[in-house]
Each structure stands twice: as structure tokens, then as C-alpha cells.
Amino acid sequence: MNKKELTKLYREKSSYPISQNKAKEEIEEFFETLKEAIVIDGKVKFPKIGTFEILSKQPRVISNPVTRELMTIYPKKIIKFRASKKIK
């Protein structure tokens, strides 16, 4: 599902009439708030839905399959979502 489909679904489920642009703005605002909360606390938990958390990937050395040259992949942080048992 992309953002356009999400805004369309949000408009349908909304209890009051809302424009496409306003729905998109509200969704963007939610995502920005979620990003800020994850950066501050490292974890955001929604009861009965799931948990967003930051994971750190360690640096590693890989081999290029064509040239067999060794390359280093630098450490990075990713956001992971784990669904709760009620959603599964």
C-alpha cells in the first residue's frame, strides 16, 4: 500500500468529511511525530498493534560477486516493526 492508497482509506474510515490534501497532511504529521518519538525514546509501542524500534546493524565485510573485491558495509540504524500477537 502506498501513501495515496493510505490517504484514500483514511478518508473512507474518517468520521467526518475530509479532503484528500488534508488527509495527506494528517498522515504526514503522524509519521513525523512517530519518527521524533522513536529518535527520543528508541521504541514506540502501540498496545494491540505492535512496536516500532531502532535496531543497530553491525559493520561487516562482504565480497563483490563479480570482482571478488572485499568491501566494508558500514554500521547503520534501521527501524523495525513487530506486530503484536493480536494482529498475527
DRENBALO-225312 format. One line per field, with one value per atom (N, C-alpha, C): residue number from 1; residue in three letters; atom name; z, y negated, x negated. Coordinates in nm, 3 decimals. Layout:
REM residues N
num	c(NUM, ...)
residuo	c(ALA, ...)
atomo	c(CA, ...)
Z	c(Z, ...)
Y	c(Y, ...)
X	c(X, ...)
END
This chain:
REM residues 88
num	c(1, 1, 1, 2, 2, 2, 3, 3, 3, 4, 4, 4, 5, 5, 5, 6, 6, 6, 7, 7, 7, 8, 8, 8, 9, 9, 9, 10, 10, 10, 11, 11, 11, 12, 12, 12, 13, 13, 13, 14, 14, 14, 15, 15, 15, 16, 16, 16, 17, 17, 17, 18, 18, 18, 19, 19, 19, 20, 20, 20, 21, 21, 21, 22, 22, 22, 23, 23, 23, 24, 24, 24, 25, 25, 25, 26, 26, 26, 27, 27, 27, 28, 28, 28, 29, 29, 29, 30, 30, 30, 31, 31, 31, 32, 32, 32, 33, 33, 33, 34, 34, 34, 35, 35, 35, 36, 36, 36, 37, 37, 37, 38, 38, 38, 39, 39, 39, 40, 40, 40, 41, 41, 41, 42, 42, 42, 43, 43, 43, 44, 44, 44, 45, 45, 45, 46, 46, 46, 47, 47, 47, 48, 48, 48, 49, 49, 49, 50, 50, 50, 51, 51, 51, 52, 52, 52, 53, 53, 53, 54, 54, 54, 55, 55, 55, 56, 56, 56, 57, 57, 57, 58, 58, 58, 59, 59, 59, 60, 60, 60, 61, 61, 61, 62, 62, 62, 63, 63, 63, 64, 64, 64, 65, 65, 65, 66, 66, 66, 67, 67, 67, 68, 68, 68, 69, 69, 69, 70, 70, 70, 71, 71, 71, 72, 72, 72, 73, 73, 73, 74, 74, 74, 75, 75, 75, 76, 76, 76, 77, 77, 77, 78, 78, 78, 79, 79, 79, 80, 80, 80, 81, 81, 81, 82, 82, 82, 83, 83, 83, 84, 84, 84, 85, 85, 85, 86, 86, 86, 87, 87, 87, 88, 88, 88)
residuo	c(MET, MET, MET, ASN, ASN, ASN, LYS, LYS, LYS, LYS, LYS, LYS, GLU, GLU, GLU, LEU, LEU, LEU, THR, THR, THR, LYS, LYS, LYS, LEU, LEU, LEU, TYR, TYR, TYR, ARG, ARG, ARG, GLU, GLU, GLU, LYS, LYS, LYS, SER, SER, SER, SER, SER, SER, TYR, TYR, TYR, PRO, PRO, PRO, ILE, ILE, ILE, SER, SER, SER, GLN, GLN, GLN, ASN, ASN, ASN, LYS, LYS, LYS, ALA, ALA, ALA, LYS, LYS, LYS, GLU, GLU, GLU, GLU, GLU, GLU, ILE, ILE, ILE, GLU, GLU, GLU, GLU, GLU, GLU, PHE, PHE, PHE, PHE, PHE, PHE, GLU, GLU, GLU, THR, THR, THR, LEU, LEU, LEU, LYS, LYS, LYS, GLU, GLU, GLU, ALA, ALA, ALA, ILE, ILE, ILE, VAL, VAL, VAL, ILE, ILE, ILE, ASP, ASP, ASP, GLY, GLY, GLY, LYS, LYS, LYS, VAL, VAL, VAL, LYS, LYS, LYS, PHE, PHE, PHE, PRO, PRO, PRO, LYS, LYS, LYS, ILE, ILE, ILE, GLY, GLY, GLY, THR, THR, THR, PHE, PHE, PHE, GLU, GLU, GLU, ILE, ILE, ILE, LEU, LEU, LEU, SER, SER, SER, LYS, LYS, LYS, GLN, GLN, GLN, PRO, PRO, PRO, ARG, ARG, ARG, VAL, VAL, VAL, ILE, ILE, ILE, SER, SER, SER, ASN, ASN, ASN, PRO, PRO, PRO, VAL, VAL, VAL, THR, THR, THR, ARG, ARG, ARG, GLU, GLU, GLU, LEU, LEU, LEU, MET, MET, MET, THR, THR, THR, ILE, ILE, ILE, TYR, TYR, TYR, PRO, PRO, PRO, LYS, LYS, LYS, LYS, LYS, LYS, ILE, ILE, ILE, ILE, ILE, ILE, LYS, LYS, LYS, PHE, PHE, PHE, ARG, ARG, ARG, ALA, ALA, ALA, SER, SER, SER, LYS, LYS, LYS, LYS, LYS, LYS, ILE, ILE, ILE, LYS, LYS, LYS)
atomo	c(N, CA, C, N, CA, C, N, CA, C, N, CA, C, N, CA, C, N, CA, C, N, CA, C, N, CA, C, N, CA, C, N, CA, C, N, CA, C, N, CA, C, N, CA, C, N, CA, C, N, CA, C, N, CA, C, N, CA, C, N, CA, C, N, CA, C, N, CA, C, N, CA, C, N, CA, C, N, CA, C, N, CA, C, N, CA, C, N, CA, C, N, CA, C, N, CA, C, N, CA, C, N, CA, C, N, CA, C, N, CA, C, N, CA, C, N, CA, C, N, CA, C, N, CA, C, N, CA, C, N, CA, C, N, CA, C, N, CA, C, N, CA, C, N, CA, C, N, CA, C, N, CA, C, N, CA, C, N, CA, C, N, CA, C, N, CA, C, N, CA, C, N, CA, C, N, CA, C, N, CA, C, N, CA, C, N, CA, C, N, CA, C, N, CA, C, N, CA, C, N, CA, C, N, CA, C, N, CA, C, N, CA, C, N, CA, C, N, CA, C, N, CA, C, N, CA, C, N, CA, C, N, CA, C, N, CA, C, N, CA, C, N, CA, C, N, CA, C, N, CA, C, N, CA, C, N, CA, C, N, CA, C, N, CA, C, N, CA, C, N, CA, C, N, CA, C, N, CA, C, N, CA, C, N, CA, C, N, CA, C, N, CA, C, N, CA, C, N, CA, C, N, CA, C, N, CA, C)
Z	c(0.000, 0.000, 0.000, -0.090, -0.094, -0.020, -0.015, 0.062, 0.005, -0.128, -0.191, -0.153, -0.154, -0.115, 0.034, 0.114, 0.258, 0.284, 0.212, 0.232, 0.188, 0.083, 0.036, 0.142, 0.200, 0.305, 0.428, 0.461, 0.577, 0.557, 0.436, 0.407, 0.423, 0.378, 0.387, 0.532, 0.616, 0.755, 0.847, 0.798, 0.880, 0.916, 1.039, 1.085, 1.033, 0.976, 0.922, 0.781, 0.697, 0.560, 0.562, 0.483, 0.481, 0.338, 0.301, 0.166, 0.154, 0.031, 0.004, 0.058, 0.036, 0.083, 0.235, 0.301, 0.447, 0.505, 0.444, 0.490, 0.474, 0.363, 0.340, 0.443, 0.475, 0.574, 0.712, 0.750, 0.880, 0.888, 0.781, 0.779, 0.787, 0.713, 0.719, 0.861, 0.924, 1.059, 1.156, 1.140, 1.226, 1.207, 1.083, 1.057, 1.115, 1.102, 1.158, 1.310, 1.374, 1.519, 1.561, 1.486, 1.515, 1.503, 1.399, 1.382, 1.500, 1.541, 1.654, 1.782, 1.805, 1.927, 1.927, 1.812, 1.804, 1.830, 1.778, 1.799, 1.947, 2.011, 2.152, 2.244, 2.225, 2.319, 2.266, 2.135, 2.078, 2.054, 2.106, 2.093, 2.111, 2.025, 2.037, 2.032, 2.137, 2.147, 2.139, 2.050, 2.038, 2.090, 2.201, 2.253, 2.149, 2.139, 2.049, 1.902, 1.869, 1.730, 1.708, 1.780, 1.764, 1.817, 1.786, 1.837, 1.725, 1.722, 1.634, 1.720, 1.673, 1.749, 1.656, 1.710, 1.634, 1.659, 1.551, 1.558, 1.497, 1.554, 1.500, 1.427, 1.300, 1.222, 1.238, 1.262, 1.280, 1.145, 1.143, 1.018, 0.980, 0.850, 0.804, 0.673, 0.643, 0.520, 0.427, 0.303, 0.204, 0.081, -0.005, -0.128, -0.247, -0.338, -0.460, -0.544, -0.584, -0.655, -0.793, -0.856, -0.990, -0.982, -0.902, -0.898, -0.781, -0.688, -0.566, -0.479, -0.499, -0.418, -0.284, -0.176, -0.043, -0.021, 0.033, 0.061, 0.203, 0.265, 0.401, 0.394, 0.459, 0.475, 0.613, 0.616, 0.739, 0.829, 0.960, 1.051, 1.022, 1.046, 1.025, 1.121, 1.134, 1.220, 1.132, 1.166, 1.091, 1.189, 1.138, 1.219, 1.186, 1.290, 1.272, 1.338, 1.273, 1.329, 1.360, 1.482, 1.521, 1.554, 1.483, 1.508, 1.637, 1.705, 1.828, 1.795, 1.895, 1.875, 1.832, 1.870, 1.834, 1.685, 1.622, 1.478, 1.400, 1.449, 1.378, 1.373)
Y	c(0.117, 0.000, -0.123, -0.213, -0.337, -0.449, -0.566, -0.676, -0.724, -0.719, -0.763, -0.670, -0.541, -0.444, -0.458, -0.488, -0.506, -0.628, -0.737, -0.856, -0.829, -0.752, -0.718, -0.635, -0.537, -0.454, -0.538, -0.630, -0.718, -0.805, -0.855, -0.937, -0.856, -0.730, -0.645, -0.612, -0.589, -0.550, -0.669, -0.790, -0.909, -0.932, -0.979, -1.003, -1.136, -1.220, -1.347, -1.365, -1.442, -1.461, -1.534, -1.485, -1.540, -1.538, -1.639, -1.645, -1.555, -1.526, -1.441, -1.506, -1.636, -1.706, -1.710, -1.734, -1.739, -1.602, -1.496, -1.360, -1.330, -1.372, -1.351, -1.427, -1.551, -1.631, -1.565, -1.512, -1.447, -1.321, -1.245, -1.124, -1.161, -1.263, -1.311, -1.357, -1.428, -1.477, -1.360, -1.257, -1.139, -1.072, -1.055, -0.991, -1.072, -1.204, -1.289, -1.278, -1.276, -1.261, -1.126, -1.022, -0.887, -0.883, -0.945, -0.949, -1.018, -1.133, -1.207, -1.125, -1.056, -0.975, -0.859, -0.797, -0.687, -0.737, -0.854, -0.909, -0.942, -0.996, -1.035, -0.913, -0.817, -0.705, -0.575, -0.561, -0.439, -0.331, -0.350, -0.248, -0.314, -0.278, -0.326, -0.205, -0.189, -0.072, -0.113, -0.048, -0.067, 0.060, 0.052, 0.172, 0.233, 0.362, 0.441, 0.422, 0.342, 0.322, 0.372, 0.315, 0.358, 0.257, 0.280, 0.197, 0.155, 0.025, -0.027, -0.045, 0.004, -0.014, -0.032, -0.091, -0.113, 0.004, 0.060, 0.165, 0.114, 0.153, 0.116, 0.234, 0.214, 0.317, 0.299, 0.408, 0.405, 0.393, 0.336, 0.331, 0.472, 0.496, 0.628, 0.616, 0.718, 0.722, 0.824, 0.781, 0.870, 0.876, 0.969, 0.986, 0.952, 0.870, 0.839, 0.967, 1.015, 1.142, 1.141, 1.027, 1.020, 1.011, 0.917, 0.892, 0.960, 1.015, 1.078, 0.979, 0.852, 0.749, 0.739, 0.727, 0.714, 0.570, 0.555, 0.423, 0.423, 0.307, 0.292, 0.224, 0.284, 0.221, 0.157, 0.028, -0.049, -0.026, -0.049, -0.028, -0.128, -0.086, -0.175, -0.139, -0.229, -0.206, -0.194, -0.099, -0.079, -0.076, -0.102, -0.094, 0.037, 0.111, 0.240, 0.234, 0.294, 0.305, 0.450, 0.476, 0.610, 0.604, 0.683, 0.686, 0.761, 0.721, 0.790, 0.922, 1.005, 1.135, 1.122, 1.014, 0.995, 0.968, 0.904, 0.879, 1.004, 1.080, 1.200, 1.297)
X	c(-0.085, 0.000, -0.090, -0.063, -0.140, -0.064, -0.124, -0.067, 0.066, 0.080, 0.204, 0.319, 0.293, 0.396, 0.429, 0.327, 0.349, 0.437, 0.414, 0.499, 0.642, 0.658, 0.793, 0.866, 0.798, 0.856, 0.887, 0.797, 0.817, 0.941, 0.960, 1.079, 1.207, 1.204, 1.323, 1.357, 1.256, 1.278, 1.302, 1.275, 1.289, 1.436, 1.460, 1.597, 1.653, 1.569, 1.615, 1.558, 1.625, 1.572, 1.438, 1.345, 1.210, 1.158, 1.082, 1.027, 0.904, 0.868, 0.751, 0.624, 0.609, 0.490, 0.482, 0.594, 0.597, 0.564, 0.616, 0.586, 0.437, 0.379, 0.236, 0.153, 0.193, 0.122, 0.128, 0.244, 0.258, 0.173, 0.168, 0.085, -0.063, -0.105, -0.244, -0.280, -0.188, -0.212, -0.228, -0.145, -0.157, -0.293, -0.337, -0.466, -0.582, -0.576, -0.681, -0.685, -0.568, -0.561, -0.615, -0.583, -0.633, -0.785, -0.841, -0.986, -1.053, -0.998, -1.056, -1.051, -0.940, -0.926, -1.024, -1.047, -1.142, -1.284, -1.317, -1.451, -1.472, -1.371, -1.383, -1.394, -1.303, -1.294, -1.356, -1.369, -1.424, -1.320, -1.200, -1.096, -0.960, -0.865, -0.728, -0.637, -0.556, -0.470, -0.324, -0.250, -0.107, -0.039, 0.034, 0.098, 0.193, 0.193, 0.277, 0.241, 0.141, 0.099, -0.042, -0.138, -0.275, -0.374, -0.502, -0.610, -0.703, -0.738, -0.841, -0.966, -1.081, -1.203, -1.323, -1.429, -1.551, -1.645, -1.698, -1.798, -1.927, -2.039, -2.169, -2.229, -2.263, -2.329, -2.480, -2.550, -2.695, -2.766, -2.886, -2.961, -3.005, -3.014, -3.057, -3.132, -3.209, -3.288, -3.221, -3.196, -3.136, -3.225, -3.196, -3.272, -3.181, -3.232, -3.160, -3.156, -3.037, -3.030, -3.097, -3.109, -3.169, -3.321, -3.370, -3.515, -3.586, -3.510, -3.564, -3.642, -3.615, -3.680, -3.608, -3.683, -3.623, -3.579, -3.459, -3.403, -3.350, -3.352, -3.300, -3.164, -3.068, -2.937, -2.937, -2.915, -2.925, -2.804, -2.820, -2.707, -2.596, -2.474, -2.360, -2.249, -2.155, -2.040, -1.916, -1.829, -1.707, -1.590, -1.471, -1.350, -1.280, -1.245, -1.180, -1.043, -0.944, -0.810, -0.781, -0.741, -0.698, -0.551, -0.472, -0.328, -0.299, -0.193, -0.155, -0.088, -0.072, -0.009, 0.137, 0.203, 0.344, 0.360, 0.261, 0.269, 0.235, 0.138, 0.095, 0.210)
END
